[in-house]
Amino acid sequence: MIGIVSDPIFMRHDTGGYHPESPLRIQSIHNLFAGGGPDFILVEPQEAAVEDILQVHEKRYVQHIRQSCTSGRLVDLDPDTICSAGSYDVSLLAAGSIIKLADMALRSEITGGLAFVRPPGHHATSDQAMGFCIFNNVAIAAKWANINHGIKKILIVDFDVHHGNGTQECFYNDDSVLYFSTHQYPFYPGSGSLSEIGKSAGEGFTVNCPLSSRKNDAQYASIYQHILAPIVEVFKPGLILVSAGFDVHAMDPIGGMNLSSEGFGAIAGIIQEAARKINAPVVYTLEGGYHREAMRDSISRMLDVIIHMRNSAVEPVMWSELDTIMEMHRHNWNL
Ligand SMILES: [Zn+2]
């Protein structure tokens, strides 16, 4: 049974009237789950403890966020990132909900989970809100699973159109958390080049797949099939966390990629199959995605694959940019 966190409470993070990271994103997704269903359980959101947040973020940063939210006004944390009266509590709920799904999955109470939360997290660094992100939800959940369940190897997969600079930075020197990202490059936030592979003990445990724009379903499927799947087989993580960004959809107003909703089914299918082979639970969490109908369709297609085990019709293809990326990571991962 899959666990799903989807709750209108995540609309309480107010970003103002014209911000793309709008509360309405949650409303359109929640319509998929509001009626319940026989194939999933709705899991109540849960706040992360401050000490769990402090595994990733500096204390003065967490205090700064809490204080900024007490003013009752909209406060600019950076040129793109806004917080409001409800944002601190909702941010704790976002990180805590992923922790809760990971905990339930690691206790075998659910087989996997999806957390439709906001604000997103993958750009947030230890001391800086950026790119619509306040706390780095996925990084906090990875640290939590490592400390509280003793999971020694965790994989974070990030298919958002933007590179997850905050997540990469958190685990750059760390060989216990492998960060794998496909993203448009060059693009915001500027990081995520092919040569960023981690440092000292973490060398090889950051795997960036920077891509020029307009990549399609088949090209994405080939990266996940030919690079991610073999890495999962060799690394054998005990938990897989996925930063699911729907701004790679062709209709997205911010991203420049060319995926259809079917492409998300293909990516999820490859992740699920790789995870099944090594018996690792997968917990997905919402990052970007700013065309609400496209995002809802893409999530529907992913649920077909994850819950109903329907295969994707997308066939992976080989292409020249993929060879270059594979060549870079071949040495570390025997591709
Ligand atoms: Zn994004």
Boltz pocket constraint, residues with backbone or C-beta under 6 A from the ligand:
constraints:
  - pocket:
      binder: B
      contacts: [[A, 160], [A, 161], [A, 162], [A, 245], [A, 247], [A, 287], [A, 288], [A, 289]]
      max_distance: 6.0
